[in-house]
Amino acid sequence: MYHVVAATTNPAKIKAIQLAFDDVFGAGQYRIESVDVASGVSLQPIGNHETRTGSRQRVMEARQVRPEADFWVGVEAGIEENMTFAWMTIENPH
């Protein structure tokens, strides 16, 4: 069973991570642990660059907190002009 560290405590983001891992590995093949880490960006990131940076920073912070995990996942939502979007960054040690 894979140990997945979600670099968020936001239930909607955790659900998105769960759906992604269900699609790839199947339900019950992993367990998600939520950790509260900083994104290093503003509370509401503006633009693609800041949003992507926040997602990647969350993964880096989660790796420090739980280095033994199989996967670290950061999700950051952003806005640009009249749209909303999100970046999801997934890393594993291999």
mmCIF file as gemmi writes it, N, C-alpha and C atoms, coordinates in Angstrom:
data_model
loop_
_atom_site.group_PDB
_atom_site.id
_atom_site.type_symbol
_atom_site.label_atom_id
_atom_site.label_alt_id
_atom_site.label_comp_id
_atom_site.label_asym_id
_atom_site.label_entity_id
_atom_site.label_seq_id
_atom_site.pdbx_PDB_ins_code
_atom_site.Cartn_x
_atom_site.Cartn_y
_atom_site.Cartn_z
_atom_site.occupancy
_atom_site.B_iso_or_equiv
_atom_site.pdbx_formal_charge
_atom_site.auth_seq_id
_atom_site.auth_asym_id
_atom_site.pdbx_PDB_model_num
ATOM 1 N N . MET Axp A 1 ? 0.845 -1.179 0 1 0 ? 1 A 1
ATOM 2 C CA . MET Axp A 1 ? 0 0 0 1 0 ? 1 A 1
ATOM 3 C C . MET Axp A 1 ? 0.887 1.239 0 1 0 ? 1 A 1
ATOM 4 N N . TYR Axp A 2 ? 0.578 2.173 -0.89 1 0 ? 2 A 1
ATOM 5 C CA . TYR Axp A 2 ? 1.368 3.39 -1.009 1 0 ? 2 A 1
ATOM 6 C C . TYR Axp A 2 ? 0.999 4.395 0.084 1 0 ? 2 A 1
ATOM 7 N N . HIS Axp A 3 ? 2.007 5.082 0.591 1 0 ? 3 A 1
ATOM 8 C CA . HIS Axp A 3 ? 1.822 6.161 1.557 1 0 ? 3 A 1
ATOM 9 C C . HIS Axp A 3 ? 1.891 7.476 0.782 1 0 ? 3 A 1
ATOM 10 N N . VAL Axp A 4 ? 0.758 8.155 0.68 1 0 ? 4 A 1
ATOM 11 C CA . VAL Axp A 4 ? 0.648 9.412 -0.057 1 0 ? 4 A 1
ATOM 12 C C . VAL Axp A 4 ? 0.502 10.546 0.947 1 0 ? 4 A 1
ATOM 13 N N . VAL Axp A 5 ? 1.373 11.526 0.859 1 0 ? 5 A 1
ATOM 14 C CA . VAL Axp A 5 ? 1.286 12.684 1.736 1 0 ? 5 A 1
ATOM 15 C C . VAL Axp A 5 ? 0.678 13.839 0.951 1 0 ? 5 A 1
ATOM 16 N N . ALA Axp A 6 ? -0.481 14.283 1.409 1 0 ? 6 A 1
ATOM 17 C CA . ALA Axp A 6 ? -1.158 15.438 0.822 1 0 ? 6 A 1
ATOM 18 C C . ALA Axp A 6 ? -0.67 16.678 1.547 1 0 ? 6 A 1
ATOM 19 N N . ALA Axp A 7 ? -0.068 17.588 0.817 1 0 ? 7 A 1
ATOM 20 C CA . ALA Axp A 7 ? 0.502 18.798 1.409 1 0 ? 7 A 1
ATOM 21 C C . ALA Axp A 7 ? -0.577 19.863 1.578 1 0 ? 7 A 1
ATOM 22 N N . THR Axp A 8 ? -1.656 19.475 2.244 1 0 ? 8 A 1
ATOM 23 C CA . THR Axp A 8 ? -2.802 20.354 2.463 1 0 ? 8 A 1
ATOM 24 C C . THR Axp A 8 ? -3.708 19.74 3.518 1 0 ? 8 A 1
ATOM 25 N N . THR Axp A 9 ? -4.529 20.578 4.125 1 0 ? 9 A 1
ATOM 26 C CA . THR Axp A 9 ? -5.595 20.091 4.999 1 0 ? 9 A 1
ATOM 27 C C . THR Axp A 9 ? -6.962 20.427 4.412 1 0 ? 9 A 1
ATOM 28 N N . ASN Axp A 10 ? -6.991 20.968 3.215 1 0 ? 10 A 1
ATOM 29 C CA . ASN Axp A 10 ? -8.225 21.362 2.541 1 0 ? 10 A 1
ATOM 30 C C . ASN Axp A 10 ? -8.953 20.112 2.028 1 0 ? 10 A 1
ATOM 31 N N . PRO Axp A 11 ? -10.183 19.865 2.508 1 0 ? 11 A 1
ATOM 32 C CA . PRO Axp A 11 ? -10.908 18.654 2.098 1 0 ? 11 A 1
ATOM 33 C C . PRO Axp A 11 ? -11.128 18.536 0.589 1 0 ? 11 A 1
ATOM 34 N N . ALA Axp A 12 ? -11.381 19.633 -0.096 1 0 ? 12 A 1
ATOM 35 C CA . ALA Axp A 12 ? -11.599 19.577 -1.546 1 0 ? 12 A 1
ATOM 36 C C . ALA Axp A 12 ? -10.324 19.165 -2.274 1 0 ? 12 A 1
ATOM 37 N N . LYS Axp A 13 ? -9.184 19.664 -1.818 1 0 ? 13 A 1
ATOM 38 C CA . LYS Axp A 13 ? -7.91 19.297 -2.442 1 0 ? 13 A 1
ATOM 39 C C . LYS Axp A 13 ? -7.562 17.838 -2.151 1 0 ? 13 A 1
ATOM 40 N N . ILE Axp A 14 ? -7.847 17.386 -0.942 1 0 ? 14 A 1
ATOM 41 C CA . ILE Axp A 14 ? -7.597 15.984 -0.592 1 0 ? 14 A 1
ATOM 42 C C . ILE Axp A 14 ? -8.476 15.068 -1.447 1 0 ? 14 A 1
ATOM 43 N N . LYS Axp A 15 ? -9.713 15.464 -1.681 1 0 ? 15 A 1
ATOM 44 C CA . LYS Axp A 15 ? -10.614 14.68 -2.536 1 0 ? 15 A 1
ATOM 45 C C . LYS Axp A 15 ? -10.079 14.611 -3.967 1 0 ? 15 A 1
ATOM 46 N N . ALA Axp A 16 ? -9.543 15.707 -4.475 1 0 ? 16 A 1
ATOM 47 C CA . ALA Axp A 16 ? -8.961 15.706 -5.824 1 0 ? 16 A 1
ATOM 48 C C . ALA Axp A 16 ? -7.774 14.751 -5.9 1 0 ? 16 A 1
ATOM 49 N N . ILE Axp A 17 ? -6.954 14.733 -4.863 1 0 ? 17 A 1
ATOM 50 C CA . ILE Axp A 17 ? -5.814 13.813 -4.808 1 0 ? 17 A 1
ATOM 51 C C . ILE Axp A 17 ? -6.313 12.372 -4.786 1 0 ? 17 A 1
ATOM 52 N N . GLN Axp A 18 ? -7.332 12.112 -3.971 1 0 ? 18 A 1
ATOM 53 C CA . GLN Axp A 18 ? -7.908 10.767 -3.891 1 0 ? 18 A 1
ATOM 54 C C . GLN Axp A 18 ? -8.42 10.309 -5.252 1 0 ? 18 A 1
ATOM 55 N N . LEU Axp A 19 ? -9.127 11.161 -5.953 1 0 ? 19 A 1
ATOM 56 C CA . LEU Axp A 19 ? -9.656 10.797 -7.269 1 0 ? 19 A 1
ATOM 57 C C . LEU Axp A 19 ? -8.536 10.492 -8.257 1 0 ? 19 A 1
ATOM 58 N N . ALA Axp A 20 ? -7.47 11.277 -8.211 1 0 ? 20 A 1
ATOM 59 C CA . ALA Axp A 20 ? -6.334 11.037 -9.108 1 0 ? 20 A 1
ATOM 60 C C . ALA Axp A 20 ? -5.674 9.696 -8.807 1 0 ? 20 A 1
ATOM 61 N N . PHE Axp A 21 ? -5.456 9.397 -7.524 1 0 ? 21 A 1
ATOM 62 C CA . PHE Axp A 21 ? -4.81 8.136 -7.168 1 0 ? 21 A 1
ATOM 63 C C . PHE Axp A 21 ? -5.735 6.942 -7.398 1 0 ? 21 A 1
ATOM 64 N N . ASP Axp A 22 ? -7.048 7.121 -7.242 1 0 ? 22 A 1
ATOM 65 C CA . ASP Axp A 22 ? -7.995 6.057 -7.6 1 0 ? 22 A 1
ATOM 66 C C . ASP Axp A 22 ? -7.865 5.707 -9.077 1 0 ? 22 A 1
ATOM 67 N N . ASP Axp A 23 ? -7.769 6.731 -9.92 1 0 ? 23 A 1
ATOM 68 C CA . ASP Axp A 23 ? -7.656 6.502 -11.364 1 0 ? 23 A 1
ATOM 69 C C . ASP Axp A 23 ? -6.388 5.74 -11.726 1 0 ? 23 A 1
ATOM 70 N N . VAL Axp A 24 ? -5.299 6.044 -11.049 1 0 ? 24 A 1
ATOM 71 C CA . VAL Axp A 24 ? -4.006 5.443 -11.406 1 0 ? 24 A 1
ATOM 72 C C . VAL Axp A 24 ? -3.797 4.09 -10.732 1 0 ? 24 A 1
ATOM 73 N N . PHE Axp A 25 ? -4.053 4.007 -9.432 1 0 ? 25 A 1
ATOM 74 C CA . PHE Axp A 25 ? -3.717 2.801 -8.665 1 0 ? 25 A 1
ATOM 75 C C . PHE Axp A 25 ? -4.924 1.976 -8.234 1 0 ? 25 A 1
ATOM 76 N N . GLY Axp A 26 ? -6.097 2.569 -8.225 1 0 ? 26 A 1
ATOM 77 C CA . GLY Axp A 26 ? -7.29 1.879 -7.75 1 0 ? 26 A 1
ATOM 78 C C . GLY Axp A 26 ? -7.552 2.173 -6.283 1 0 ? 26 A 1
ATOM 79 N N . ALA Axp A 27 ? -8.816 2.197 -5.927 1 0 ? 27 A 1
ATOM 80 C CA . ALA Axp A 27 ? -9.211 2.461 -4.545 1 0 ? 27 A 1
ATOM 81 C C . ALA Axp A 27 ? -8.628 1.401 -3.621 1 0 ? 27 A 1
ATOM 82 N N . GLY Axp A 28 ? -8.182 1.827 -2.46 1 0 ? 28 A 1
ATOM 83 C CA . GLY Axp A 28 ? -7.648 0.906 -1.47 1 0 ? 28 A 1
ATOM 84 C C . GLY Axp A 28 ? -6.191 0.532 -1.653 1 0 ? 28 A 1
ATOM 85 N N . GLN Axp A 29 ? -5.526 1.099 -2.648 1 0 ? 29 A 1
ATOM 86 C CA . GLN Axp A 29 ? -4.121 0.768 -2.908 1 0 ? 29 A 1
ATOM 87 C C . GLN Axp A 29 ? -3.165 1.782 -2.296 1 0 ? 29 A 1
ATOM 88 N N . TYR Axp A 30 ? -3.69 2.734 -1.566 1 0 ? 30 A 1
ATOM 89 C CA . TYR Axp A 30 ? -2.88 3.796 -0.984 1 0 ? 30 A 1
ATOM 90 C C . TYR Axp A 30 ? -3.602 4.329 0.247 1 0 ? 30 A 1
ATOM 91 N N . ARG Axp A 31 ? -2.866 5.053 1.07 1 0 ? 31 A 1
ATOM 92 C CA . ARG Axp A 31 ? -3.491 5.797 2.168 1 0 ? 31 A 1
ATOM 93 C C . ARG Axp A 31 ? -2.97 7.221 2.095 1 0 ? 31 A 1
ATOM 94 N N . ILE Axp A 32 ? -3.854 8.165 2.325 1 0 ? 32 A 1
ATOM 95 C CA . ILE Axp A 32 ? -3.492 9.574 2.263 1 0 ? 32 A 1
ATOM 96 C C . ILE Axp A 32 ? -3.336 10.11 3.677 1 0 ? 32 A 1
ATOM 97 N N . GLU Axp A 33 ? -2.206 10.756 3.91 1 0 ? 33 A 1
ATOM 98 C CA . GLU Axp A 33 ? -1.958 11.469 5.16 1 0 ? 33 A 1
ATOM 99 C C . GLU Axp A 33 ? -1.883 12.953 4.826 1 0 ? 33 A 1
ATOM 100 N N . SER Axp A 34 ? -2.656 13.742 5.52 1 0 ? 34 A 1
ATOM 101 C CA . SER Axp A 34 ? -2.686 15.183 5.296 1 0 ? 34 A 1
ATOM 102 C C . SER Axp A 34 ? -1.702 15.875 6.234 1 0 ? 34 A 1
ATOM 103 N N . VAL Axp A 35 ? -0.906 16.794 5.695 1 0 ? 35 A 1
ATOM 104 C CA . VAL Axp A 35 ? -0.001 17.598 6.519 1 0 ? 35 A 1
ATOM 105 C C . VAL Axp A 35 ? -0.215 19.072 6.199 1 0 ? 35 A 1
ATOM 106 N N . ASP Axp A 36 ? -0.098 19.893 7.222 1 0 ? 36 A 1
ATOM 107 C CA . ASP Axp A 36 ? -0.274 21.336 7.073 1 0 ? 36 A 1
ATOM 108 C C . ASP Axp A 36 ? 1.083 21.967 6.814 1 0 ? 36 A 1
ATOM 109 N N . VAL Axp A 37 ? 1.306 22.42 5.594 1 0 ? 37 A 1
ATOM 110 C CA . VAL Axp A 37 ? 2.578 23.042 5.221 1 0 ? 37 A 1
ATOM 111 C C . VAL Axp A 37 ? 2.31 24.365 4.509 1 0 ? 37 A 1
ATOM 112 N N . ALA Axp A 38 ? 3.319 25.209 4.489 1 0 ? 38 A 1
ATOM 113 C CA . ALA Axp A 38 ? 3.21 26.511 3.836 1 0 ? 38 A 1
ATOM 114 C C . ALA Axp A 38 ? 3.44 26.382 2.337 1 0 ? 38 A 1
ATOM 115 N N . SER Axp A 39 ? 2.733 27.223 1.585 1 0 ? 39 A 1
ATOM 116 C CA . SER Axp A 39 ? 2.92 27.24 0.135 1 0 ? 39 A 1
ATOM 117 C C . SER Axp A 39 ? 4.015 28.214 -0.278 1 0 ? 39 A 1
ATOM 118 N N . GLY Axp A 40 ? 4.314 29.176 0.582 1 0 ? 40 A 1
ATOM 119 C CA . GLY Axp A 40 ? 5.328 30.166 0.247 1 0 ? 40 A 1
ATOM 120 C C . GLY Axp A 40 ? 4.85 31.231 -0.722 1 0 ? 40 A 1
ATOM 121 N N . VAL Axp A 41 ? 3.565 31.225 -1.048 1 0 ? 41 A 1
ATOM 122 C CA . VAL Axp A 41 ? 2.999 32.239 -1.942 1 0 ? 41 A 1
ATOM 123 C C . VAL Axp A 41 ? 1.836 32.923 -1.221 1 0 ? 41 A 1
ATOM 124 N N . SER Axp A 42 ? 1.24 33.913 -1.86 1 0 ? 42 A 1
ATOM 125 C CA . SER Axp A 42 ? 0.127 34.633 -1.245 1 0 ? 42 A 1
ATOM 126 C C . SER Axp A 42 ? -1.064 33.702 -1.017 1 0 ? 42 A 1
ATOM 127 N N . LEU Axp A 43 ? -1.976 34.125 -0.124 1 0 ? 43 A 1
ATOM 128 C CA . LEU Axp A 43 ? -3.142 33.296 0.181 1 0 ? 43 A 1
ATOM 129 C C . LEU Axp A 43 ? -3.971 33.004 -1.061 1 0 ? 43 A 1
ATOM 130 N N . GLN Axp A 44 ? -4.032 33.935 -1.985 1 0 ? 44 A 1
ATOM 131 C CA . GLN Axp A 44 ? -4.705 33.706 -3.262 1 0 ? 44 A 1
ATOM 132 C C . GLN Axp A 44 ? -3.718 33.996 -4.382 1 0 ? 44 A 1
ATOM 133 N N . PRO Axp A 45 ? -3.027 32.958 -4.849 1 0 ? 45 A 1
ATOM 134 C CA . PRO Axp A 45 ? -2.041 33.168 -5.907 1 0 ? 45 A 1
ATOM 135 C C . PRO Axp A 45 ? -2.683 33.741 -7.176 1 0 ? 45 A 1
ATOM 136 N N . ILE Axp A 46 ? -1.955 34.65 -7.785 1 0 ? 46 A 1
ATOM 137 C CA . ILE Axp A 46 ? -2.396 35.271 -9.028 1 0 ? 46 A 1
ATOM 138 C C . ILE Axp A 46 ? -1.44 34.832 -10.13 1 0 ? 46 A 1
ATOM 139 N N . GLY Axp A 47 ? -1.972 34.236 -11.162 1 0 ? 47 A 1
ATOM 140 C CA . GLY Axp A 47 ? -1.172 33.86 -12.314 1 0 ? 47 A 1
ATOM 141 C C . GLY Axp A 47 ? -0.591 32.46 -12.226 1 0 ? 47 A 1
ATOM 142 N N . ASN Axp A 48 ? -0.213 31.972 -13.38 1 0 ? 48 A 1
ATOM 143 C CA . ASN Axp A 48 ? 0.308 30.624 -13.524 1 0 ? 48 A 1
ATOM 144 C C . ASN Axp A 48 ? 1.594 30.405 -12.728 1 0 ? 48 A 1
ATOM 145 N N . HIS Axp A 49 ? 2.524 31.337 -12.829 1 0 ? 49 A 1
ATOM 146 C CA . HIS Axp A 49 ? 3.831 31.159 -12.185 1 0 ? 49 A 1
ATOM 147 C C . HIS Axp A 49 ? 3.705 31.055 -10.665 1 0 ? 49 A 1
ATOM 148 N N . GLU Axp A 50 ? 2.974 31.981 -10.043 1 0 ? 50 A 1
ATOM 149 C CA . GLU Axp A 50 ? 2.835 31.958 -8.588 1 0 ? 50 A 1
ATOM 150 C C . GLU Axp A 50 ? 2.091 30.706 -8.125 1 0 ? 50 A 1
ATOM 151 N N . THR Axp A 51 ? 1.08 30.3 -8.873 1 0 ? 51 A 1
ATOM 152 C CA . THR Axp A 51 ? 0.299 29.119 -8.5 1 0 ? 51 A 1
ATOM 153 C C . THR Axp A 51 ? 1.145 27.853 -8.606 1 0 ? 51 A 1
ATOM 154 N N . ARG Axp A 52 ? 1.883 27.72 -9.676 1 0 ? 52 A 1
ATOM 155 C CA . ARG Axp A 52 ? 2.768 26.559 -9.842 1 0 ? 52 A 1
ATOM 156 C C . ARG Axp A 52 ? 3.837 26.544 -8.754 1 0 ? 52 A 1
ATOM 157 N N . THR Axp A 53 ? 4.389 27.702 -8.444 1 0 ? 53 A 1
ATOM 158 C CA . THR Axp A 53 ? 5.388 27.8 -7.379 1 0 ? 53 A 1
ATOM 159 C C . THR Axp A 53 ? 4.813 27.321 -6.056 1 0 ? 53 A 1
ATOM 160 N N . GLY Axp A 54 ? 3.583 27.71 -5.74 1 0 ? 54 A 1
ATOM 161 C CA . GLY Axp A 54 ? 2.942 27.277 -4.498 1 0 ? 54 A 1
ATOM 162 C C . GLY Axp A 54 ? 2.769 25.774 -4.429 1 0 ? 54 A 1
ATOM 163 N N . SER Axp A 55 ? 2.371 25.164 -5.525 1 0 ? 55 A 1
ATOM 164 C CA . SER Axp A 55 ? 2.196 23.713 -5.573 1 0 ? 55 A 1
ATOM 165 C C . SER Axp A 55 ? 3.527 22.995 -5.354 1 0 ? 55 A 1
ATOM 166 N N . ARG Axp A 56 ? 4.551 23.463 -6.019 1 0 ? 56 A 1
ATOM 167 C CA . ARG Axp A 56 ? 5.874 22.838 -5.883 1 0 ? 56 A 1
ATOM 168 C C . ARG Axp A 56 ? 6.451 23.053 -4.485 1 0 ? 56 A 1
ATOM 169 N N . GLN Axp A 57 ? 6.246 24.241 -3.919 1 0 ? 57 A 1
ATOM 170 C CA . GLN Axp A 57 ? 6.741 24.528 -2.572 1 0 ? 57 A 1
ATOM 171 C C . GLN Axp A 57 ? 6.064 23.631 -1.539 1 0 ? 57 A 1
ATOM 172 N N . ARG Axp A 58 ? 4.785 23.381 -1.711 1 0 ? 58 A 1
ATOM 173 C CA . ARG Axp A 58 ? 4.073 22.488 -0.795 1 0 ? 58 A 1
ATOM 174 C C . ARG Axp A 58 ? 4.698 21.087 -0.804 1 0 ? 58 A 1
ATOM 175 N N . VAL Axp A 59 ? 5.046 20.604 -1.986 1 0 ? 59 A 1
ATOM 176 C CA . VAL Axp A 59 ? 5.681 19.285 -2.084 1 0 ? 59 A 1
ATOM 177 C C . VAL Axp A 59 ? 7.031 19.293 -1.376 1 0 ? 59 A 1
ATOM 178 N N . MET Axp A 60 ? 7.82 20.326 -1.582 1 0 ? 60 A 1
ATOM 179 C CA . MET Axp A 60 ? 9.134 20.399 -0.929 1 0 ? 60 A 1
ATOM 180 C C . MET Axp A 60 ? 8.988 20.403 0.593 1 0 ? 60 A 1
ATOM 181 N N . GLU Axp A 61 ? 8.015 21.14 1.101 1 0 ? 61 A 1
ATOM 182 C CA . GLU Axp A 61 ? 7.774 21.185 2.549 1 0 ? 61 A 1
ATOM 183 C C . GLU Axp A 61 ? 7.288 19.829 3.066 1 0 ? 61 A 1
ATOM 184 N N . ALA Axp A 62 ? 6.397 19.188 2.333 1 0 ? 62 A 1
ATOM 185 C CA . ALA Axp A 62 ? 5.878 17.877 2.747 1 0 ? 62 A 1
ATOM 186 C C . ALA Axp A 62 ? 6.981 16.827 2.77 1 0 ? 62 A 1
ATOM 187 N N . ARG Axp A 63 ? 7.91 16.907 1.846 1 0 ? 63 A 1
ATOM 188 C CA . ARG Axp A 63 ? 9.037 15.955 1.829 1 0 ? 63 A 1
ATOM 189 C C . ARG Axp A 63 ? 9.89 16.099 3.088 1 0 ? 63 A 1
ATOM 190 N N . GLN Axp A 64 ? 9.998 17.315 3.591 1 0 ? 64 A 1
ATOM 191 C CA . GLN Axp A 64 ? 10.758 17.537 4.826 1 0 ? 64 A 1
ATOM 192 C C . GLN Axp A 64 ? 10.029 16.948 6.036 1 0 ? 64 A 1
ATOM 193 N N . VAL Axp A 65 ? 8.709 17.07 6.039 1 0 ? 65 A 1
ATOM 194 C CA . VAL Axp A 65 ? 7.899 16.598 7.169 1 0 ? 65 A 1
ATOM 195 C C . VAL Axp A 65 ? 7.775 15.075 7.182 1 0 ? 65 A 1
ATOM 196 N N . ARG Axp A 66 ? 7.577 14.468 6.007 1 0 ? 66 A 1
ATOM 197 C CA . ARG Axp A 66 ? 7.38 13.016 5.892 1 0 ? 66 A 1
ATOM 198 C C . ARG Axp A 66 ? 8.29 12.447 4.806 1 0 ? 66 A 1
ATOM 199 N N . PRO Axp A 67 ? 9.599 12.358 5.08 1 0 ? 67 A 1
ATOM 200 C CA . PRO Axp A 67 ? 10.533 11.885 4.051 1 0 ? 67 A 1
ATOM 201 C C . PRO Axp A 67 ? 10.348 10.416 3.675 1 0 ? 67 A 1
ATOM 202 N N . GLU Axp A 68 ? 9.654 9.652 4.488 1 0 ? 68 A 1
ATOM 203 C CA . GLU Axp A 68 ? 9.49 8.217 4.241 1 0 ? 68 A 1
ATOM 204 C C . GLU Axp A 68 ? 8.343 7.893 3.281 1 0 ? 68 A 1
ATOM 205 N N . ALA Axp A 69 ? 7.592 8.873 2.847 1 0 ? 69 A 1
ATOM 206 C CA . ALA Axp A 69 ? 6.412 8.633 2 1 0 ? 69 A 1
ATOM 207 C C . ALA Axp A 69 ? 6.798 8.098 0.624 1 0 ? 69 A 1
ATOM 208 N N . ASP Axp A 70 ? 5.823 7.496 -0.034 1 0 ? 70 A 1
ATOM 209 C CA . ASP Axp A 70 ? 5.999 7.039 -1.416 1 0 ? 70 A 1
ATOM 210 C C . ASP Axp A 70 ? 5.692 8.148 -2.42 1 0 ? 70 A 1
ATOM 211 N N . PHE Axp A 71 ? 4.752 9.019 -2.067 1 0 ? 71 A 1
ATOM 212 C CA . PHE Axp A 71 ? 4.376 10.145 -2.924 1 0 ? 71 A 1
ATOM 213 C C . PHE Axp A 71 ? 4.087 11.36 -2.057 1 0 ? 71 A 1
ATOM 214 N N . TRP Axp A 72 ? 4.412 12.529 -2.594 1 0 ? 72 A 1
ATOM 215 C CA . TRP Axp A 72 ? 4.047 13.807 -1.983 1 0 ? 72 A 1
ATOM 216 C C . TRP Axp A 72 ? 3.255 14.571 -3.029 1 0 ? 72 A 1
ATOM 217 N N . VAL Axp A 73 ? 2.138 15.158 -2.603 1 0 ? 73 A 1
ATOM 218 C CA . VAL Axp A 73 ? 1.267 15.839 -3.555 1 0 ? 73 A 1
ATOM 219 C C . VAL Axp A 73 ? 0.94 17.239 -3.046 1 0 ? 73 A 1
ATOM 220 N N . GLY Axp A 74 ? 1.177 18.219 -3.9 1 0 ? 74 A 1
ATOM 221 C CA . GLY Axp A 74 ? 0.808 19.597 -3.608 1 0 ? 74 A 1
ATOM 222 C C . GLY Axp A 74 ? -0.234 20.071 -4.602 1 0 ? 74 A 1
ATOM 223 N N . VAL Axp A 75 ? -1.254 20.73 -4.099 1 0 ? 75 A 1
ATOM 224 C CA . VAL Axp A 75 ? -2.291 21.309 -4.951 1 0 ? 75 A 1
ATOM 225 C C . VAL Axp A 75 ? -2.415 22.78 -4.584 1 0 ? 75 A 1
ATOM 226 N N . GLU Axp A 76 ? -2.359 23.628 -5.585 1 0 ? 76 A 1
ATOM 227 C CA . GLU Axp A 76 ? -2.507 25.07 -5.357 1 0 ? 76 A 1
ATOM 228 C C . GLU Axp A 76 ? -3.5 25.62 -6.375 1 0 ? 76 A 1
ATOM 229 N N . ALA Axp A 77 ? -4.501 26.334 -5.887 1 0 ? 77 A 1
ATOM 230 C CA . ALA Axp A 77 ? -5.492 26.968 -6.756 1 0 ? 77 A 1
ATOM 231 C C . ALA Axp A 77 ? -5.105 28.419 -6.982 1 0 ? 77 A 1
ATOM 232 N N . GLY Axp A 78 ? -5.304 28.881 -8.2 1 0 ? 78 A 1
ATOM 233 C CA . GLY Axp A 78 ? -4.958 30.258 -8.532 1 0 ? 78 A 1
ATOM 234 C C . GLY Axp A 78 ? -6.015 30.908 -9.398 1 0 ? 78 A 1
ATOM 235 N N . ILE Axp A 79 ? -5.828 32.196 -9.614 1 0 ? 79 A 1
ATOM 236 C CA . ILE Axp A 79 ? -6.717 32.93 -10.508 1 0 ? 79 A 1
ATOM 237 C C . ILE Axp A 79 ? -5.882 33.739 -11.49 1 0 ? 79 A 1
ATOM 238 N N . GLU Axp A 80 ? -6.45 33.923 -12.659 1 0 ? 80 A 1
ATOM 239 C CA . GLU Axp A 80 ? -5.812 34.758 -13.674 1 0 ? 80 A 1
ATOM 240 C C . GLU Axp A 80 ? -6.912 35.336 -14.548 1 0 ? 80 A 1
ATOM 241 N N . GLU Axp A 81 ? -6.937 36.656 -14.631 1 0 ? 81 A 1
ATOM 242 C CA . GLU Axp A 81 ? -7.985 37.372 -15.35 1 0 ? 81 A 1
ATOM 243 C C . GLU Axp A 81 ? -9.341 36.901 -14.848 1 0 ? 81 A 1
ATOM 244 N N . ASN Axp A 82 ? -10.149 36.269 -15.666 1 0 ? 82 A 1
ATOM 245 C CA . ASN Axp A 82 ? -11.497 35.872 -15.248 1 0 ? 82 A 1
ATOM 246 C C . ASN Axp A 82 ? -11.652 34.359 -15.088 1 0 ? 82 A 1
ATOM 247 N N . MET Axp A 83 ? -10.561 33.664 -14.783 1 0 ? 83 A 1
ATOM 248 C CA . MET Axp A 83 ? -10.662 32.208 -14.637 1 0 ? 83 A 1
ATOM 249 C C . MET Axp A 83 ? -9.943 31.73 -13.378 1 0 ? 83 A 1
ATOM 250 N N . THR Axp A 84 ? -10.369 30.565 -12.919 1 0 ? 84 A 1
ATOM 251 C CA . THR Axp A 84 ? -9.686 29.891 -11.82 1 0 ? 84 A 1
ATOM 252 C C . THR Axp A 84 ? -9.097 28.594 -12.358 1 0 ? 84 A 1
ATOM 253 N N . PHE Axp A 85 ? -8.04 28.133 -11.723 1 0 ? 85 A 1
ATOM 254 C CA . PHE Axp A 85 ? -7.372 26.904 -12.151 1 0 ? 85 A 1
ATOM 255 C C . PHE Axp A 85 ? -6.544 26.386 -10.987 1 0 ? 85 A 1
ATOM 256 N N . ALA Axp A 86 ? -5.939 25.227 -11.16 1 0 ? 86 A 1
ATOM 257 C CA . ALA Axp A 86 ? -5.093 24.66 -10.111 1 0 ? 86 A 1
ATOM 258 C C . ALA Axp A 86 ? -3.926 23.908 -10.727 1 0 ? 86 A 1
ATOM 259 N N . TRP Axp A 87 ? -2.856 23.863 -9.975 1 0 ? 87 A 1
ATOM 260 C CA . TRP Axp A 87 ? -1.702 23.025 -10.287 1 0 ? 87 A 1
ATOM 261 C C . TRP Axp A 87 ? -1.662 21.895 -9.273 1 0 ? 87 A 1
ATOM 262 N N . MET Axp A 88 ? -1.383 20.677 -9.748 1 0 ? 88 A 1
ATOM 263 C CA . MET Axp A 88 ? -1.139 19.54 -8.868 1 0 ? 88 A 1
ATOM 264 C C . MET Axp A 88 ? 0.257 19.021 -9.187 1 0 ? 88 A 1
ATOM 265 N N . THR Axp A 89 ? 1.108 19 -8.171 1 0 ? 89 A 1
ATOM 266 C CA . THR Axp A 89 ? 2.47 18.499 -8.31 1 0 ? 89 A 1
ATOM 267 C C . THR Axp A 89 ? 2.574 17.195 -7.542 1 0 ? 89 A 1
ATOM 268 N N . ILE Axp A 90 ? 3.068 16.144 -8.194 1 0 ? 90 A 1
ATOM 269 C CA . ILE Axp A 90 ? 3.229 14.835 -7.562 1 0 ? 90 A 1
ATOM 270 C C . ILE Axp A 90 ? 4.675 14.409 -7.729 1 0 ? 90 A 1
ATOM 271 N N . GLU Axp A 91 ? 5.3 14.042 -6.619 1 0 ? 91 A 1
ATOM 272 C CA . GLU Axp A 91 ? 6.673 13.537 -6.668 1 0 ? 91 A 1
ATOM 273 C C . GLU Axp A 91 ? 6.751 12.219 -5.914 1 0 ? 91 A 1
ATOM 274 N N . ASN Axp A 92 ? 7.696 11.391 -6.342 1 0 ? 92 A 1
ATOM 275 C CA . ASN Axp A 92 ? 8.044 10.202 -5.567 1 0 ? 92 A 1
ATOM 276 C C . ASN Axp A 92 ? 9.561 10.094 -5.531 1 0 ? 92 A 1
ATOM 277 N N . PRO Axp A 93 ? 10.107 9.292 -4.624 1 0 ? 93 A 1
ATOM 278 C CA . PRO Axp A 93 ? 11.564 9.28 -4.455 1 0 ? 93 A 1
ATOM 279 C C . PRO Axp A 93 ? 12.318 8.504 -5.524 1 0 ? 93 A 1
ATOM 280 N N . HIS Axp A 94 ? 11.642 7.903 -6.475 1 0 ? 94 A 1
ATOM 281 C CA . HIS Axp A 94 ? 12.312 7.048 -7.461 1 0 ? 94 A 1
ATOM 282 C C . HIS Axp A 94 ? 12.507 7.732 -8.784 1 0 ? 94 A 1
